[in-house]
Amino acid sequence: MDSMAQAFVSQRVVTPEGVRAAAVLEDAGTITAICPSSEIPAGYVIRDFGNLVILPGLVDSHVHINEPGRTEWEGFWSATRAASAGGYTTLIDMPLNCLPETTTVAALEAKRAAAKGQCFVDWAAWGGVAGDNALDIEPLAAAGAKGFKCFLIYPGCEGFQMVTPSQLEAALPHVARTGLPLLVHAELDDPIQAATAELCEADWRSYETYLRSRPDEAELTAICMLLALSREYRFHLHIVHLASALALDTLREARAEGLPVTIETCPHYLHFAAEDIPDGSTLHKCAPPIRSRDNRERLWEAIRDGLIDLVATDHSPCPPAMKRLDEGRFDTAWGGIASLSVAISVMWTGMHARGFGLHDLARFMAEKPARLAQLGGRKGQLAAGYDADFTVFDPESRIRITADSLHTRHRISPYLGETLHGKVVATYLRGGMVFEEDRFSTEPLGIEV
């Protein structure tokens, strides 16, 4: 036994079998057992958190870290610090908004070099399916990419190309051979172009104008096309940031048919509602857009019945100037919401109000994202053999979101000023403290996994 083997004790430990009083035993960075506190072996350093909750470290499978190349937008140092403050212990980085985009093995190696020595939590990378890079897909998988991301529509940055239907069909046999998931931004351009053409005289400071410019049809037609391709090529299709509840019945039928499809949504689609977004509030702009209150509640119902598999942040930060806060025009502002440090409180606020439990929080924000990223068996649960990644959480606390609580490079957020339920007290990575009561570890402990 290592001289610093530890026992993390709580009256509420969230295990795969349920929430119970227990001790989580850690040695050399790995969980060795979950046992009653009366059975802690001699020699263990005991860290007793009383009635605070010990959750598995959260896993965010949809993060834009933006490094290398656009570190002024975020970067490994600031993103992983913010993540640790939000209870996350593993981030999976998207292949765009960085330079070079992660569409080749060389670009993946550049990302690894940029991350070295900067990470407060663990990380991994998605590769990209972009333009005509079909022949790069299998080498990226062999080099350690956890899966692949593609866009069916212009992604907002010139360097990462959307795929045409023919380019996607050329890539899919390669994706299928890897056995890894294809994560798709499921909106098609034609419905958006048609809707936008009718808005040429509209007020682009109005959120209603922006909402009309990204109709539900764009998501629904894209998802129908993707399901047909999944049926033909039998690849693992993952729909990222589902916003439109109109697609739920189609996805439910596909799941019943046995198609290999998984689905995520994001905290902002489960928290905000279009009716409440003020005109000019470009901090709320994201794509697909935040839809109606009724739509939000239907997404919650899909979480409750297990159709939606997981919740990821789609943390997409940018410098404040790109949000055009002085103009408040939704057509020119950057679309993206940064939420790494607050997502757990956003989700627990909604879950608690709707009768969900702590085990649901762990399942949707740790276990299922870890499985998507091929990290099941190592991340996302408190069980023997897993990395000793923990979030110490106070579900009864109420916190007010301020700029100081964001910890990201740019302290802008649509959540500022909100009072939410649930506070991260501490975050441990492989048994080492990386965040505790607004203090960070002095040494970045994160690695690529």
N, C-alpha and C positions, 0 to 999 in steps of 0.2 A: 504493500500500500504506500502511495506517495505521502510524504509528511504533511502535505497541505490538502489531503482529501477532505471534502466538505459534505455536510448534511444541511440541506435547505429545508426548513421545517415550516409548515403552516397548517392551520385548521381547514384551509380550503386549497387543496392542490387539484388542478384540473388534469386528470389522467384520461386515457382512452376509455376506461371503465366507468368514469364519472368523477364527480367532485367529492373529495374526502380529505379527512385529516391524515397527513402523511409526512414522511421525510423523503426528500429526493437526494439520493446518495450520488456524489460525484467524485471521480478519481481520474486524474490525468485528462480532464476535459470531457469525459464521457460519463453518462448516467450508468451507474452500475446496478442500481435497484431502486424501487419505490417500496418503502416499508413503513410500518408504524414507528412513531418516534421512540417508542420504548425499545425498539430493536436496532437502534443506531449502534454500530460497532464502536469499540473503544478506539480512541485516537483521532476520531473525526472532529474537525472544526465545525461547530454547530452555528448556523445562522437562522435564528428563529424569527419569522415574520408574523407571528401571532395569527390574527384573523385576516390579514391581507392575503390576497389571492396570488398563488403561483401558477401562471399560465406558461405553456410552451412559448418560446421566443417566436414572435410573429414573422411570417415570410411574405414579402411583397413581390409578386411575380410580374409587376408591371410598373417599372420605374425608368424615368429618363434622367440619367446622371449627367449626360452631355459632355463627358470628358473621354478622350482628348478633344481638343479643338474648340470647344465652347465652354471652357471652365468658368468664364464670366457669367454664364447662365446658372451653373450650379457646381458640379465637380464632386469627386469622390470624398474629399475631406468634409465638405459641408453637408452633402447628402447623407453620408453614413452617420455623422454626428446627429443630425435631425432624426434619422431613423432610430438610433438607439434611444433618443428621448421619447420616441413614440412606441417603444416596446418591440421594435423590429430587430431581429438578429441576422436576417438574410435578405438581400435584395437581388432581384434578377433584372439586369440592365437591358433596356431596349436598344436596338442596333441603329437608331437614327437620332438626329440632333447632335451627335458627336461628329468629329472630323478626324480621320476618315470614318465613314459609316461601316458598321461591322458586317460587311458583305463578302469578305475574303478572309483567309487565314492570316494574311499579313496584317489586316486591320484588327483582327482579334488580338494578335500579339502586341500591336500598338496600344490597345486598351489595357492589356495586362501590364505593360510597362508604365502606363499612366497611373494605374491603381496601386502600384507597389508602394507599401509603407504609408498609405494614406487612409486606410479603411478602419473605421471603428466597429463595423459589423462585417459579416461575411458577404460575399457577392458571387454571382455567376453571370454569364452573358447569354442572351439570345442572339442568334445569327439573323441575317436579313435575306429575304427573297425579294430582289429588286431588279427591275428591268430584265436583262438577259443573263443573269448570273446563275443559271441552273446548274452549270458544271462546278460551281463553288459550294453547292449545298452539302454534298457528302464529305468533302474535305473539311468543311466547318464542323460537321458532326464529329468526325474523327479527332478534330483538334479540341473538342470539349464544349462546343455550343450546346445548350440545353434544348434547343428547338429553334423555330424560325418565325419571323414576323414579316407580314406583307401588308400592303395597302392596295385597295382597289380604286383609290381616289388620291389626288394630290395630297401629300402628307404635310405640307407646310414648309418644308425645307428642300432646296433644289437638289441636294446631293443624293437623297434617298428616293429612287424612282418608284412610282406606282407600277403595278404589273397589269398588263392588258390580259384579257382572257386567254389569248394564245400563249403569252409568256407564262401565265400561271399553269396552263396545261403542260407546258414543256418542263416546268419545275416539279410538278406533283409526283411523277414516278420516282424522282430522286428523294423527295421528302418521304414518300411512303417506304422506300428502302431503309431509311434511317430509323424508322419507327418512332421518330420524335414528333411532337405536335407542331402544327402550323397555326400560328396565332394571327388572326385576320382582323384588320380594321374594316368592319363590314358596313360600308356605305358605298353605293354606286353613284357615279357622277351625273348620269342623265336626269334623274329626278331632281337633283339639286340645281342643275343648270336651268331646268324648266321652271322651277319655283323661283329662282333668283331673277330670271328674265321678267317675271311678273312684278318684281319689286323695285324697278328702276327709279320710281318716284317716291319710294317709301322712306320713312324716317329711320335711318340706321342707328340712331341712339335708342330706339325702341327695342326692348327684348323680344317683343312679339314679332317684329320684323325678322330678327335673327332666327327665331324659332320656325317661322314659316319658310325660311330659306334652306332649312335642313329637315325636310319632311320625314315622317315615319317611313314612307315608301322607300326612301333611299336605303334604310336598314333592311326592310323586309325583302326587297328584291335582291339585295346582295346576299342575304342569308339563304334565300331559296336557291340562288345560283350555286352557292358554296355547298349546300347539302346535296345537290345533284352531282357535283364533282366528288364529294366524299363518297357518295353511293358508287361512283364509277371507279375511283382510284383507291378507296379504302385507306385513306390516311386519317390520322387523328386531327380533326378540326377543332380549334378552340376559338370561340367568338369572344373577342376582347370588348370591354366596356359596353355591354349591352345597355342601351338607353330606352328603346321602344318596347313597351309591353305588347304591342300589336304582333310582335314576332314570337311571343311565348307559345301560342298554340302550335305553330309550325315546328318550333323546336321540340315541343313535347311529343309530337307525332314522330319526329325523326329519332328521338330517344327511344320511343316505343318500338320503332322499326329495328332498332339495334345499331344505328349508325354511330360511329365513334366520334361523338361530338360532346365537348364540354363548353361551359358558359361562365363568364364572369360579369359582374357589374362593379360599380365603384361607389365609394361613400357619398360623393356629391349627388349621384342620381337617387340615392336613398334618403337624403337629408333635405335638399332644397326642392322647391317647386316653382315652375315657371310663373305662376300667379303672384309669387312673392318677390320676384327679382326686379329691382328698380331699373327704370330706363337709365342708360349710361353706365350701368354697373358691369363693366367689362371684366372685372375680377371673376365673374360667374361664367365667362365664355369658355366653352369646351366643345369638342366635337366627338361624337354626336352631342346635341344640346341637352341640357336639363329640360325635361318635359313637364307635363301637368302633375298636379297633386294626385289625381286619380291614377295616372300612369305610375307614379312613385309607389302607391300602395299595391298595385298589381305586381311590381317588381318584388316588394316585400313578401307577397304571397308566394311568388315563385321561389324565393329563398326558403320560405317555410316548408314548401312541399319538395324541396331538393332538386328542382329543375335547374336553378342557378347553382353552380358548384362552389363558387368562391367569390370573395371580394378582394380586389386589388386597387391601389390608389390611382393608377395612371398619373403619378406625380410628374407634372410637366411644367417645370419652372421656367422663368425668363426674367430678364432685367425689367424693372418697372416701366421703362419707356415703351416697351413693346406692348404693354397693356393699354396704351393710349388713354390713360386715366383722365387727362385734361380734355380730350375730345369726346370720350365715351361712345365711340362708334364701334359697333360690333362687327362691321365688315372689314375694318382695318386692324383691329386688335388681335394679338396673339391668342390662340385658343389653348388653354391649359390651366389646370388647377394644381397647386402644390399643397400636399397635405400629409407628408410623411410623419410629422411630429404630432398630428392631431387626429389621425384617422381612427385610432382605437377608441378615442373618446366620442367621436362622431358616431361610430358604429354602435358603441355600447348605449349611447343616448337613445338611438332608434330601437335597438334590440330590447332594452329594458322596458321601454314604453309599450312594446308589442308582445311582451311575455316570453321572449327568448331567454336562454340561460347562458351561463359562462361557458359551458361545453360547446354551445353554438358559436360563440365568439372564437374559441380555439379552432373549431372545425373549419370555419369559413375563412379565417385570417392566418392560419398556421398550417394545419394538416393538409387541406386541399391544395393550396398554392405550392406547398413543398412537393406534393405528388406530381403536379403539373410540370414542375421543373426537374423531374427525375431525382428528387432528393428525399423521397419517401424512404424510411428506414434509417435516415440520418437526421433530418430536420422535421419540425412541425408537430412533434408529440413529446410528452414526458413519459418515457419508457426506457427500459434497460437497453443499452447499446446505442442509443441516440446521443448526439452531441448535447452537452449540458448547457443548453440555451434556455434561459428563463426570463419571463417578464413578471415582475412583482407589481401587482395592480390593486388599486383601491377603488372598487366599483361604487362605493357609497359617496366618494368625494364629488364635489361640484367644482369645476374650474372655469375661469373666464379666459378666453383666448386673447392674448396680447401679442404684439410683435415680438417681445422677448421670448415668448414660449414657442416660436416657430423654429428657430435654430437653423433655418435655411440661409443660403447666401443672400437672398432678397426677401425681406420680411413683409411680403404682401400676400393676402389671402382673403377669400370671401367669408372665411370663418371668424375673422377678427371681430371682437366684441361679443361673440356668442358665449353663453354659459352652457357647458356640457357636463354630462355625467361621466365619471371615471377618470382616474389619474394614474399615470405610470410613476411608480415610486423608484424602481430600480430595474436595470436590465443587465443580465449576465450572459456573456458569450463564452462557451466552453468552460464555465465555472469562474471566469474572471469578470469583475465588475467593469462595465463600460459606461454606465450612466447610473447616477444615484442622486436624487433630490437636487436636480439642476447642476450637478457636477459631472464632468466627463473624465474618463481615464486619461492619464497623461500620455499613454502610449497606445497608438492604434493597434488593436489586436486582431482585426479582421483579415481573412484570407480568401482566395478564390476557392470555391467548393465545386 
